[in-house]
């Protein structure tokens, strides 16, 4: 899979890993094709951003799964 997953795939991973659905990391990996380490990283970042997995109904907000800022060369200013 591509190194950068899209927001929808990250949301799917967080949903399936939550205790209410109860899929294991290996099951999510089989279903999505994402490496287990990436799945665990996505889920732990969502929890660090304020996602509460034990609260029903699940509320996955955009800031729980947003893409992290990347370092690199600044864009060219005109």
ZIDAGI-V220456 format. One record per residue. N is the residue number from 1. SS is DSSP state (h for helix, s for strand, l for the rest). Layout:
N&SS + N&SS
This chain:
1&l + 2&l + 3&l + 4&l + 5&l + 6&l + 7&h + 8&h + 9&h + 10&h + 11&h + 12&h + 13&h + 14&h + 15&h + 16&h + 17&h + 18&l + 19&l + 20&l + 21&l + 22&l + 23&l + 24&l + 25&h + 26&h + 27&h + 28&h + 29&h + 30&h + 31&h + 32&h + 33&l + 34&l + 35&l + 36&h + 37&h + 38&h + 39&h + 40&h + 41&h + 42&h + 43&h + 44&h + 45&h + 46&h + 47&h + 48&h + 49&l + 50&l + 51&l + 52&l + 53&l + 54&l + 55&l + 56&l + 57&l + 58&l + 59&l + 60&l + 61&l + 62&h + 63&h + 64&h + 65&h + 66&l + 67&l + 68&l + 69&l + 70&l + 71&l + 72&l + 73&l + 74&l + 75&l + 76&l + 77&l + 78&l
